[in-house]
Amino acid sequence: MEFAKHLGKAMIGRGMLVPGYGAACAFPDVDFDSGPGGGDVAELVIGHRDLSYLADILPGLLDRAVPADYLLPPGDWIGCLTGLWGETWVPSISLRNRADDAADRLLALDSDQLSVLDFAGENARAVVVGGAGSGKTVVARELAVRRARQGQRALYACFTDALAREVDSALATDPAAVGKVQAVSIRRYARDLLVAKGQPCNCDEKDFWAEVSLRAACEALPEPDERPNLLVVDEAQDFASGDWELVQALSDGHGLWVMLDENQRFWDERKLPTGLVEGMARLNLKGQHRNPLAVEKFAALYAGGSAGDVAPCDPAVLRVVAVPAKKVLDRVRHEIETLQKGGARPGDIAVLSLAGQTRSRLLEKQRLGTIHVARADAADASEHVVADTFLRFKGLERPFVIVTDLVHGEGMKCDVRMHIALTRATAGVIVVCDDADLGWDPRLRMAAAKP
């Protein structure tokens, strides 16, 4: 009743007379045949069983709750109440809070992930298969840390420097991992092994990086008692044959866990060595924790999904913007500025080019207007908007992803590029393309046409 008095004062403040009022109570989660009969609440309480009959019940309830001699005041008092109660209020959440909520969501381990970790307690080797956002990297990192807590050495290996740096930063905050767990990109690690053995390393030499893992496997392996007790391979679909030679040599007689996502395989010729994984248990991570539903469903279209499975378009989560080709980078800059004005921090935003490093208009820039952009593997990347290729950002995530520099044509693996880029976003995606891209891709046209 105290609230009713405050509401009445607010109506008077708007120049409106207050209608008669009373009080009743609803317990929508409680089942009962008849409500309490004592005091002032007799015949004024409804419950769960009444919800299906509200149209019949409410008029009588109102007659019992409101004094019999009440009068309806003149004027639009219903409109006044509607405004005060907020029926026209449109709920919103700041971009910063959306980013923070997404980060909190990603921290929790689900039942599938916990089952995998429990299985690891009894098994030295396994292959874990999961889609983007299923938590493969979270599980990989936790596997390594758990071994460190047992006093063992663990090595986390992936393909890109940027992902290795990100995981290494996370490990540095866990006292159990310090000195026991190392996160590396496999080829950078191979180079370091060669350097430690005094082998010549000319990183600018043609084919150096393509051959470095095989060289390390043949010429620079650590001593047996210095090798990791557990080797965890993440983004395994990116490893080439030479990388697997090094993995096999390092893990011989030790633990090996492999994390794999076939939908993000970019190089068809790169396969898991049959002999290495033969007999290893194969586990599945089925959940998806990274992408909002609209982004998840849209990304699925680029991994063979059906258009009928697309979630209702939410412009706050997924937008496709087409502009003339010469205006694309200006529009990217505008979208970054709009995100930042809405509360997003520079470190919440990644701009991903679907073109290669030598073909990208985006990667020619170190600034977009006044906005400083960093590459994914830069030491200060967490402080800036990242602008990089989809491949160099593989395995990473940011709340807001802007996808641009779209490519088309036979052999370009356009769908794989788009799927990888879209699935990096934890809160929202903006695709900035040119007008011609809509002609190439009916999925973009469909999303761009949404109101």
WOSULCOR-V375332 format. One record per residue. N is the residue number from 1. RES is the residue in one letter. OMEGA is omega as a letter, one per 20 degrees, with the letter a starting at -180 (NA if undefined). BURIAL is # if it has 9 or more other ideal C-beta (glycine too) atoms within 8 Angstrom, else .. Layout:
n = {N | N}
res = {RES | RES}
omega = {OMEGA | OMEGA}
burial = {BURIAL | BURIAL}
This chain:
n = {1 | 2 | 3 | 4 | 5 | 6 | 7 | 8 | 9 | 10 | 11 | 12 | 13 | 14 | 15 | 16 | 17 | 18 | 19 | 20 | 21 | 22 | 23 | 24 | 25 | 26 | 27 | 28 | 29 | 30 | 31 | 32 | 33 | 34 | 35 | 36 | 37 | 38 | 39 | 40 | 41 | 42 | 43 | 44 | 45 | 46 | 47 | 48 | 49 | 50 | 51 | 52 | 53 | 54 | 55 | 56 | 57 | 58 | 59 | 60 | 61 | 62 | 63 | 64 | 65 | 66 | 67 | 68 | 69 | 70 | 71 | 72 | 73 | 74 | 75 | 76 | 77 | 78 | 79 | 80 | 81 | 82 | 83 | 84 | 85 | 86 | 87 | 88 | 89 | 90 | 91 | 92 | 93 | 94 | 95 | 96 | 97 | 98 | 99 | 100 | 101 | 102 | 103 | 104 | 105 | 106 | 107 | 108 | 109 | 110 | 111 | 112 | 113 | 114 | 115 | 116 | 117 | 118 | 119 | 120 | 121 | 122 | 123 | 124 | 125 | 126 | 127 | 128 | 129 | 130 | 131 | 132 | 133 | 134 | 135 | 136 | 137 | 138 | 139 | 140 | 141 | 142 | 143 | 144 | 145 | 146 | 147 | 148 | 149 | 150 | 151 | 152 | 153 | 154 | 155 | 156 | 157 | 158 | 159 | 160 | 161 | 162 | 163 | 164 | 165 | 166 | 167 | 168 | 169 | 170 | 171 | 172 | 173 | 174 | 175 | 176 | 177 | 178 | 179 | 180 | 181 | 182 | 183 | 184 | 185 | 186 | 187 | 188 | 189 | 190 | 191 | 192 | 193 | 194 | 195 | 196 | 197 | 198 | 199 | 200 | 201 | 202 | 203 | 204 | 205 | 206 | 207 | 208 | 209 | 210 | 211 | 212 | 213 | 214 | 215 | 216 | 217 | 218 | 219 | 220 | 221 | 222 | 223 | 224 | 225 | 226 | 227 | 228 | 229 | 230 | 231 | 232 | 233 | 234 | 235 | 236 | 237 | 238 | 239 | 240 | 241 | 242 | 243 | 244 | 245 | 246 | 247 | 248 | 249 | 250 | 251 | 252 | 253 | 254 | 255 | 256 | 257 | 258 | 259 | 260 | 261 | 262 | 263 | 264 | 265 | 266 | 267 | 268 | 269 | 270 | 271 | 272 | 273 | 274 | 275 | 276 | 277 | 278 | 279 | 280 | 281 | 282 | 283 | 284 | 285 | 286 | 287 | 288 | 289 | 290 | 291 | 292 | 293 | 294 | 295 | 296 | 297 | 298 | 299 | 300 | 301 | 302 | 303 | 304 | 305 | 306 | 307 | 308 | 309 | 310 | 311 | 312 | 313 | 314 | 315 | 316 | 317 | 318 | 319 | 320 | 321 | 322 | 323 | 324 | 325 | 326 | 327 | 328 | 329 | 330 | 331 | 332 | 333 | 334 | 335 | 336 | 337 | 338 | 339 | 340 | 341 | 342 | 343 | 344 | 345 | 346 | 347 | 348 | 349 | 350 | 351 | 352 | 353 | 354 | 355 | 356 | 357 | 358 | 359 | 360 | 361 | 362 | 363 | 364 | 365 | 366 | 367 | 368 | 369 | 370 | 371 | 372 | 373 | 374 | 375 | 376 | 377 | 378 | 379 | 380 | 381 | 382 | 383 | 384 | 385 | 386 | 387 | 388 | 389 | 390 | 391 | 392 | 393 | 394 | 395 | 396 | 397 | 398 | 399 | 400 | 401 | 402 | 403 | 404 | 405 | 406 | 407 | 408 | 409 | 410 | 411 | 412 | 413 | 414 | 415 | 416 | 417 | 418 | 419 | 420 | 421 | 422 | 423 | 424 | 425 | 426 | 427 | 428 | 429 | 430 | 431 | 432 | 433 | 434 | 435 | 436 | 437 | 438 | 439 | 440 | 441 | 442 | 443 | 444 | 445 | 446 | 447 | 448 | 449 | 450 | 451}
res = {M | E | F | A | K | H | L | G | K | A | M | I | G | R | G | M | L | V | P | G | Y | G | A | A | C | A | F | P | D | V | D | F | D | S | G | P | G | G | G | D | V | A | E | L | V | I | G | H | R | D | L | S | Y | L | A | D | I | L | P | G | L | L | D | R | A | V | P | A | D | Y | L | L | P | P | G | D | W | I | G | C | L | T | G | L | W | G | E | T | W | V | P | S | I | S | L | R | N | R | A | D | D | A | A | D | R | L | L | A | L | D | S | D | Q | L | S | V | L | D | F | A | G | E | N | A | R | A | V | V | V | G | G | A | G | S | G | K | T | V | V | A | R | E | L | A | V | R | R | A | R | Q | G | Q | R | A | L | Y | A | C | F | T | D | A | L | A | R | E | V | D | S | A | L | A | T | D | P | A | A | V | G | K | V | Q | A | V | S | I | R | R | Y | A | R | D | L | L | V | A | K | G | Q | P | C | N | C | D | E | K | D | F | W | A | E | V | S | L | R | A | A | C | E | A | L | P | E | P | D | E | R | P | N | L | L | V | V | D | E | A | Q | D | F | A | S | G | D | W | E | L | V | Q | A | L | S | D | G | H | G | L | W | V | M | L | D | E | N | Q | R | F | W | D | E | R | K | L | P | T | G | L | V | E | G | M | A | R | L | N | L | K | G | Q | H | R | N | P | L | A | V | E | K | F | A | A | L | Y | A | G | G | S | A | G | D | V | A | P | C | D | P | A | V | L | R | V | V | A | V | P | A | K | K | V | L | D | R | V | R | H | E | I | E | T | L | Q | K | G | G | A | R | P | G | D | I | A | V | L | S | L | A | G | Q | T | R | S | R | L | L | E | K | Q | R | L | G | T | I | H | V | A | R | A | D | A | A | D | A | S | E | H | V | V | A | D | T | F | L | R | F | K | G | L | E | R | P | F | V | I | V | T | D | L | V | H | G | E | G | M | K | C | D | V | R | M | H | I | A | L | T | R | A | T | A | G | V | I | V | V | C | D | D | A | D | L | G | W | D | P | R | L | R | M | A | A | A | K | P}
omega = {r | r | r | r | r | r | r | r | r | r | r | r | r | r | a | r | a | r | r | a | r | a | r | a | r | r | a | a | a | r | r | r | r | a | r | a | a | r | a | a | a | r | r | a | r | a | a | a | a | a | a | a | a | a | r | a | a | r | r | r | r | r | a | a | a | r | a | a | a | r | r | a | r | r | a | a | r | r | r | r | a | r | a | a | r | r | a | r | r | a | r | r | a | r | r | r | r | r | a | r | r | r | r | a | a | a | a | r | r | a | r | a | r | r | r | a | r | r | a | r | a | a | a | a | r | r | r | a | r | r | r | r | a | r | a | a | r | r | a | a | a | r | a | a | r | r | r | r | r | r | a | r | r | r | r | a | r | a | a | r | a | r | r | r | a | a | r | r | r | a | a | r | a | a | a | a | a | r | a | a | r | r | a | r | a | a | r | r | r | r | a | r | r | r | a | r | r | r | a | a | r | a | r | a | r | r | a | a | r | a | a | a | r | r | a | r | a | a | a | r | r | r | a | a | r | a | a | r | r | r | r | r | r | a | a | a | a | a | r | a | r | r | r | r | r | r | a | a | a | a | a | a | a | a | r | r | a | r | a | r | a | a | a | r | a | a | a | a | a | a | r | r | a | a | a | a | a | r | r | r | r | a | a | r | a | a | r | a | a | a | r | a | a | r | r | a | r | r | a | r | a | r | r | r | a | r | r | a | a | r | r | a | r | a | r | a | a | r | r | a | r | a | r | a | a | a | a | a | r | r | r | r | r | a | r | a | r | r | a | r | r | r | r | r | r | a | r | a | r | r | a | r | r | r | r | a | a | a | a | r | a | a | r | a | r | r | r | a | r | a | r | r | a | r | a | a | r | a | a | a | a | a | a | r | r | r | a | r | r | a | a | r | a | r | a | r | r | a | a | a | r | a | a | a | a | r | a | r | a | r | a | a | a | a | r | r | a | a | r | a | a | a | r | a | r | a | a | a | r | r | r | a | r | a | a | a | r | r | r | a | a | r | r | r | a | a | a | a | a | r | NA}
burial = {. | . | . | # | . | . | # | # | . | # | # | # | . | . | . | # | # | # | # | . | # | # | . | # | . | . | # | . | . | . | . | . | . | . | # | . | . | . | . | . | # | # | . | # | # | # | # | # | . | # | . | . | . | . | . | . | # | . | . | . | # | # | . | # | # | # | . | . | . | # | . | . | # | . | . | . | # | . | . | # | # | # | # | # | . | . | . | . | . | . | . | . | . | . | # | # | # | # | # | . | # | # | # | . | # | # | . | . | # | # | . | # | # | # | # | # | # | . | # | # | . | . | . | . | . | # | # | # | # | # | # | # | # | # | # | # | # | # | # | # | # | # | # | # | # | # | # | # | . | . | . | # | # | # | # | # | # | # | # | # | . | # | # | # | # | # | # | # | # | # | # | . | . | # | . | . | # | # | . | # | # | . | # | # | # | # | # | # | # | # | # | # | # | # | # | . | . | . | # | . | # | . | . | . | . | . | . | # | . | . | # | # | # | # | # | # | # | . | . | # | # | . | . | . | . | . | # | # | # | # | # | # | # | # | # | # | # | # | # | # | . | # | # | # | # | # | # | # | # | # | # | . | . | # | # | # | # | # | # | # | # | . | # | # | # | # | . | . | . | # | . | # | # | . | . | # | # | . | . | # | . | . | # | . | # | . | # | # | # | # | # | # | . | # | # | # | # | # | # | # | # | # | # | . | # | . | . | . | . | # | # | . | # | # | . | . | # | # | . | # | # | # | # | . | . | . | . | # | # | . | # | # | # | . | # | # | # | . | # | # | . | . | . | # | . | # | # | # | # | # | # | # | # | # | # | . | . | . | . | # | # | # | # | . | # | . | . | # | . | . | # | . | # | # | # | # | # | . | . | . | # | . | . | # | # | # | # | # | # | # | . | # | # | # | # | # | . | # | # | # | # | # | # | # | # | # | # | . | . | . | . | . | . | # | . | # | # | # | # | # | # | # | # | # | # | # | # | # | # | # | # | # | # | # | # | . | # | # | . | . | # | . | # | # | # | # | # | # | . | . | .}
